[in-house]
Structure formats: C-alpha cells, structure tokens
Amino acid sequence: MSPALPSALLAVSREIKSAGGEAYLVGGWVRDYLLGIPCGDFDVEVYGLSMEQLLTLLKRFGKPNLVGKSFGVVTMALEGRIYDFAFPRTESKTGLGHRDFEVQSDPHLDFATASSRRDFTVNAMGLRLPDLELVDCHDGREDLQKKILRHVSPAFSEDPLRALRAVQFAARFEFDIHPTTQQLCSIQPLQELPQERIFAEFKKLLLQAGKPSIGLEWLRRMNLLRYFPELESLIGVPQEPDWHPEGDVWTHTLMVVDQAALLRHELENEGDKLSLMLGALCHDLGKPVTTVHSEDRWRSPAHDVRGEAPTRSFLARITREIDLVQTVVAYVREHLRPALLHNARHEIKPGAIRRLALRVDIEKLVRVAKADHLGRSTEEALDGLFPAGNWLLEQSRHLNVLQQKPKPFLTGQYLLSLGMKPGPEMGELIRESFELQLEGELADVDAAEMWARKKVKGTLK
C-alpha cells in the first residue's frame, strides 16, 4: 500500500515521529483509498505527544487552530488543504442522548484500544505515517473485501446515531450489514438523537448513494421505520397492477427514489438536489389514507393533496428548514399535474400552466414527476419515456414561465399615474388584470395599461 499523500502531511508526520510520537491517517480516508474512491478528508490521530508538544510542532508549518481542547482536536491549513489533528480519546456515556458523553483525550492510548471505539471495522483501520503501513486491528480490510459492515465492539451501542450511519453506509457502498450488527441497530433508541444529526444522515443517504433504496430497505429490515411512521405506512398499501405492476406503494417509492438519484446530476445546487430526493421519497405519502378498492380497481383519489399533512409530519421529524419543507410539499401536491395537464392538453388553456408556474418551479417539478413515472415497471417506464414531462417543459418554455413565475403587467405605480388612489379598489384592479393576463387575454404591458386606462376612466367619472 503506497498512496501518494500530500508532501506537507508527510513532512508533519516525520516531525511527529522525530519528537517521539506516532501519526496515523484514520477513518474514511483509509477506507475510501482501499475502495479506490477519491477522498479529500484528512483526519490524523496523534499518539505519544502532549497537546503543547503538538502545537509547538505544528507552528513550524503554519497556524494551528485549537477547536476542541477537551476533545484534543486541532485544525490546520497546509498547502491549501485542511487537516484535523486529534488525540485518541475515551468516551463514557453519562445519560440519554447523543450529546451525553464524557470525552477525555488520552495521547497515551495504543492504536488497537483507540480504534476499538470506532463504529465499523472498515472505519477502524489506520495508515501509519510516514512509513505508510496499514494497521488493521479488527479485520477491517477483510470486511471491506467482503463488502460487509460489522461493528467493532460493544461501544457501538453507546451512540444510537450509528444505526443510521449503518444505513447510509450500506447504501453508499452497497454493503451488507452483519447479522449481529443488524440486531444492535434494530434496538437503538433513535428518539434520543437531536434532529440535526438525523437529518445529516438522511442527507448522506439521499445525496451520496447511487441507490438510496438500499438504505431505506435496511431501515425496514432493521425495524427502524418505527421512528418514521409516515414512511412505514407505505408498506403493503396496494396499487392497481395496470398502473403499478411493480407492487405496493413502498416498492414503488423505493424505485422512484432511485430514479430521482439518477436525475440529481442535472442540478448544481445541493438544496435543489435534496428537495428533489425528498419530493421523490414523500410524493405518495397520501396513499395510505386514500387508497380504496372501487369498481374492481385500486384507486387513491386526491392522494396528492392529502399527502401534504404526512409530508409535513415526516419532515418535521428530521428538519426545521422551512423553505425546504415548503418546496417539498409543493412537489407532493403537484406531482400528478404534468400527467393530468398532458392528458387534457387538447382542452386546457395556457392559463392552467401559468397558474402552475405560480405554485411551483415547473422544471424542478417535472424531475419529481419523471422519477415517479419511471419508478415503476410499466412498458413505457422501462423504455425511459415520459412524454408528459417533455410536453409540459415545451409548453412552459413557449409561455416564458419555465425559468420564472408570471409577474403582473399592471402595477400600482402605473395606476397612481392615472390618478387612482391607493386602496382596495386598486388591489382588485391589479388582481383582475392579472387574471386576464394569466388567461392570455392581456398579451403584454401595453395591453394591460390600455385595459387599465379604460377601467380607471370609468371609475373616476
């Protein structure tokens, strides 16, 4: 094993060794290197030196920043990269919750003891610097080759977050979870975790996994969906085989989330990617409360609108980001709209599309609807075709509402210039004008102002 490491890191590690200490590159970098995955996170564990010795040594290379004295963590920029230098530490659980730990750094621990407190064996390996020797006290490399996640020690259960880490790691790397580790995950009290930590693991699952369905299915298999009842309620809800030959709503949702993951690359902004993925995950949360068997078919009338409440309930469990919640709710409420408009394309007026643009970003909505459409096993879906989405994008582009919402041609400032006074009548006139604009009866600003002059002239008489 001879990776090409930054020269600055090797130089620091040589100084640490000369001072009588040892430096290990640990955690995700070692795992990802062995998997052939690029990794830019450099976490260095330092043994055998005091904090004062380490700080004095690091000052020869730059300006160290002590960010966690009790945890023994120092960050430092070297040649454009950020490094974390940390001492091994012991942790003892003092109560309920993710934060209720007593943490004590101990530079005199040995690597085997320190690494035994890590979560999984594949994350417990270290690369000793500067000689680049792999130190693997818990058979992590073997588990990596077998593609299995296995907890290192009973200390795993001291942090319930590790159950969710198992889920997102299993999805990101497409690993199996060892049966004993599954059992430990299944009994973790996720209710003790702060909301922001749960959200962080969901983000990794939804944004970094090629097939997030793998992680969601592990949540089901390990009985962790009990903490997310809105998702659990999808299991076993029947769907009409002609429209959903793939099976129940849970199965369909897994397929939709994976389709959305294939569309993530079209978006640059992380927030847009996350709202797409959450929209795909939540789009059918209204089906458990609306599904009925009627006229020999399974139907879920108004499940788009009825999906708002469970979507808000689920999202409230994992995030307080109001704008994100509002965006996802809009996707859920409107996810059927592309298909409905396309089916009625010979009867609908342009105003229906303009009004849709007022409620939601059409281009982003189409991605959610496309994932929904392709996330099933119908012949059209298997062919990768979504004609309704293509049609709606074309129509929206033609109406100039694909990239922006319609804005009123008529303004209060113009009405003031005509001698009209501020008040309810002015607001009503602008609203009426906007309605005509949306329906296409007022084509531009000139038409709206001509219409307004006639209306105001009659009003001022």
N, C-alpha and C positions, 0 to 999 in steps of 0.2 A: 504494500500500500504506500504509494508515494505521490500524494496530491500536490499540485502546485499551489502553495499558500503565499499570501502577501509577504513580501520581504520584511515589512515593518513588524508584522506579527512574529515572525521567526526571530528577528533581532531582539524584541522584548523578551521572548521566551528564553533566549540564550542568556540574557541578563538575569532573569529569574533563576535559571539553573546555576549560574555563577555565584549567586547570592545564597545558594543552599536550598532553594525551593524547587518546586515542580509545577509545570503548567500543563493543563490538559484542555484541548478543544473538545467540548462536550455537546450533548443534546442533538438537536435537529441537524446540525451541520454534518456530523459523522454519519447519521442515518441517511441523509439525502445524498451524501457523497457515494456511499456504498450502493445506493439505488440508481446512481447516475443522474441525479436531479441537481440542477444548479441551486446553490444556497448562499445567500448573502449575509446571513445572521451568524456572527462570530461570538460565541459565548466561551469564555476562557475561565477555567477553575484553577485557582492558585493554592498550592499546598506548601506548608513549611515556612511561610513568612508571616510577619505581623502586618497589620494594616499600615503602620508607619513605614515599615521597610518597603512595602509595595508602592505606596505613594511616592516615596523618595526615588525609587527606581523609575517609576513611570514619568516623573517630572523631567527626566533626561530626554524624553521623547516628545513631550508636549504638555498639555494642561489637563490633568485628570480631574474628573468631577465625581465627588463622593455623593451618590444619590441615595444610598441606603446604608447608613452606618451600622444600624442594628443587624441588617442582613449581610453586611460586608460586600457591598456592590459598588464598583467604580466604573464609570463610562469614560471613554476617551476616543477622540478622533485621531486617526493615524492615516496619513496619505489618502484622505477623502473617504475613509471607511470608519464606521462607528463600531467600537468593540466594548463588550461588557466583560470586566474582570471581577470575579466573585470568589469568595472563600467558600469551601464546603460548609454545610450548616446542618444543624439538627433542628427538628420541629417536633413539638408535642402539642396535641390537641387539648385545649383548655375548656371547650364548650361547644355549643352548636354553632353551625355556620362556617362559611368558607374563610372568614377572617379571624376566627377564634383559635389562633395558634400562637404558641410561644416559640419564637425563632431565635436561635443562637448560632452565630457563625463560629466555626472551630477550625482554624487552619491546620491543626494537628491531626485531624481525622485522616484515615487512609482512604484511597480511592474506592476500594471494594465496599467499605462501610458507607461512604457518602453516596455512592451510586445505587445502593440498595434502597434508597428512599425515593428514587425516581419512579415514574408511573409504569412504563413498559420496558421490557428488556431491550427493544430496538432503540429506545431513547437513553439507555443507560451505559452505552459504550463511550469510551474516551480515546482521543488521539493525543498521545504524549508528545509534547514539544520540547526541543526542536527536532528530536530524532524520528518523529512520525511513526511511532509504534502504536498499533491498535491495542487498547486494553479493554478486554471484554470479560467481565467477571460473572456475567449472568446469561451467557449463551445468546446474546442479542443478535449476533451475526447469523447464527443458525436459524433463529426465528425469522430474521429478515429474508433468508433464502427460502424458508417455508411459507413466507407471506402470512405470518400469524402474529397477532397482538397478544402478549401474555404479560400479566402484571409481575413486577419484580419481587414484591414482598407484601406481608400483611399491612404495611404502611399505606398501601394503595387506598384502603378504605377510610383513611383519615381525611380525605378530600373528595366529597361527592362529585366535584366537577370532573373528575377523571372518568366517570361513566360517560359523560358527553364527549370527552376527548376521545374515548374509545370509538364512539360512534362516528365522529368526523374523520379520525384517522383511518378507520376501516373503509370509509367511503373514498377518501382522497387517494389511498394507496391500493384500494381493492384487496384488503387483507381480510382473513378470517379472524375471529376472536376466540381465544382458547376457552374451552367449556368452563373451567374454573373461574376464569376472568369474567365470563358471562354471568355466572352466578353472583359474583361480587358486584358487578354493575347493576344487576337487577334489584339489589336491596339498598342501593344508595339513596339517601333522602334528599332528592333534588330541591325540595322545598326550602332547604337551609341556604341555598345559593342565592347570592344577590343577582338581581335581574340582569345587570350589565354583563356578568360573566356568562350567564346562559346565552345571552344574545351574541356574545363574541364567538361561542362555539357554533351556534346556528349560522352565523355569517361564514365561518370557515367551511362548514358543510355545504352551504348553498353557493358559495363563490369560488371555492377551490376544488371541489370534487367534480370529476368528469361525469359521474353518475351519482348524484345526491340520493337517489332512490335506495342505494345500498345502505346508507346511514339511516334513512327513515325506516327501512325494513328492520335494521338492528334495533331501533327504538321499539318497534313492535315485538320483535322476538325476545327482547330482554324485559318486556313489560314496563318500559319507561314511558310509553304513551299515556299511562295513567296520569301523568303530570300535565298532559296536553290533551284533555278530553275532546276538544274540538276536532283534533286530528283522529283520535281513536274512534270517534263516532262514524268515520267514513268506512270503517271495516265492515264488510258484509252487506252494505247498502246496495241493493240490486239495481241494474241498469238494463234498458231494453237492448237485447242482443243485436238487433239490426243496426243500432247506432253505436253500441259499445260491445262488440264481440269479445273484448279482452277480459271482461268480468266486472267485479264490483267497483264502487267509487274509489276505494283505496288503491286498487290495482291501477285504475285509470290515472289517479293523481300521481302515483309514482312514475308512470310513463310520461305524464305532462311535465313534471319537474325535470326529468332527464332531457326532454325536448327543449325546454327552456334553457338548460345548461348549454345546449348546442348553439343557442342564439345569443349567449352572453357576449361573445366576442364582437358582436355588431355594435356594442355600446362601450363608450370610453369611461364614463363616469361610474364610480363604484356604487353610488346611490341609485342610479338607474338600473344597474345590474341587480342590485338587491331587491328593488321593488318589482322587477320582472320575476325574479325567482319566488318571492313571497306571493306575488299575484298568482303564479302557477300553482303554488302549494295550497293557497286558500280559495281558489276560484270556485270550487264545488262544495264549500262548507255549508251551503244552504240545502244541499240534497238530503241529508238525514232527516230534516224536519219537513220536507215537502214531497218526498217520494211516495207515490201511490200506484196501485195496480188498477188501471182503468181501461175498459174496452180492449182487454187482452194485451195491454201494453204497460210497461213500466214507464211512468212519467214523473217529472219533477217540476211542476208548474211554479213559476216565479222564484226558482231557486237562486237566480242571480240577485234579486232584490233581498230575498230572505237570507242571503249569505252575508249581508253586512254585519249583523249582530254577532254571529260566531267568529267572523274575521276580526272584529274589534276585540272580542273577548280573548282570542288566541294571541293577538299581537300585544295586548296589554300584559300578558304573562312574560313577554320577552323584551319589550322595548317601550320607551317613553317618547320616541321620536315622532312627534305629532305629524309633521309633513309626510314622513314615510307611511304612517298609518293611513292618512287621507288618500295618498296616491294608490296604495294597495286596495283600499276599499272601493275607490273609483274603478279600478280594473275588475274587481269582483262583480260590481253592479253592472258593468257594461260589457263583460266578456262575451256575451252572446250577440252583441249588437252588430259586429261585422257580418255574421252569417244571416241575421234577420234582415238587415238592410239589403244584402245581396239577393236574398230570396225574393224581396219585394222591389227589386231595382227598376222594374218597369212601371211601378205605380208611385214610388216615393218621389218627393220633391227635394231639391237641393237643400231646403231649409232643415231637413232631418239631419243631414250631415253637418251643416253649420252648427246646429244645436249640440250635436255630439261633441264637436270640437270645443264648445264652451265648457263641457263637463269633464273632458279627459284629453290627454295628448294622444291623438289618433294613431300616430306612427308607433308609439310605445304600446298602446292598447293592442294593435294588430299583432305584435310579437306574442303577447299573452294569449290572444285568441288563436294564433298559429300553433303555439305549443299545445293548447287544448285540442285543437283539431287533429294535429299529428300524433298526439299521445293516445292513440287507440289503434286497434288492429283492423280497421276497415280497409278496403282495397285502395281507396283514394288516399288515406293517410299513409299507408305503406308505400305508395308511389311518391310521397312527399309533396302532394299537391294541396294548395289552399287558395283556390280561385277567389273566394270571398274577400280574403285579405288583400290580394293583388288588386281587385276591383275597387275596394274602398280606398286604398292608397292612391290609385289613379284619380278617382273622383275628388278626393281631398286636395290633391295637388292642383287639379284643374280649378277648384274653387278657392285656392290660395289659403287653405286652412290646415294644411299638413304640418307646417312649421310654426304656426301662430294661431291664436284664437281670433275670431272675428271681433273687431272693435267698432263701436258706433260711429257712423259717418257724422251724425249730428252731435254737436257739442253745446254745452251750456253757454260757453263764451259766445258762440255764434248767435244763440237766441237772445242773449243780452244785447248784442249789437243791433238786433231788430227792435229793441225797446221792451222786450219781455222782462218781467221782474222775477227774481228767484222765488221758488216756492213749489208746492205740489204740482201745479199745472205744468211747470217747466219739466219736472221729472217725468210726468205722464207723457208729455210730448216726445221726450227723448226715448222713453220706453216704446211708445207706439211706432216711432220712426225705426227703431232697432228691429222690431218685429217684422216690419215691412222689408227692411234690409235683409234679414235672415231668409225671408221667403223669396228674395230676388226681385221684389217689386221696386226697390230703390237700388239702382245699379252702382252708384258711386256718390261721392261727396256732393257734386253739383246737383244730382237728382234729389238728394236728401235735403239740401238747402232750399231748392226751389219748392219742394213739398212744404217745408217749414215756413217759408215766406207766405204761402197761401193760407196755412193754418193760423199763423200769427196775425195776419191781416184781418182774418175773420174774427179772431179773438179780441183784437184791440179796437174794433169798431164800436 
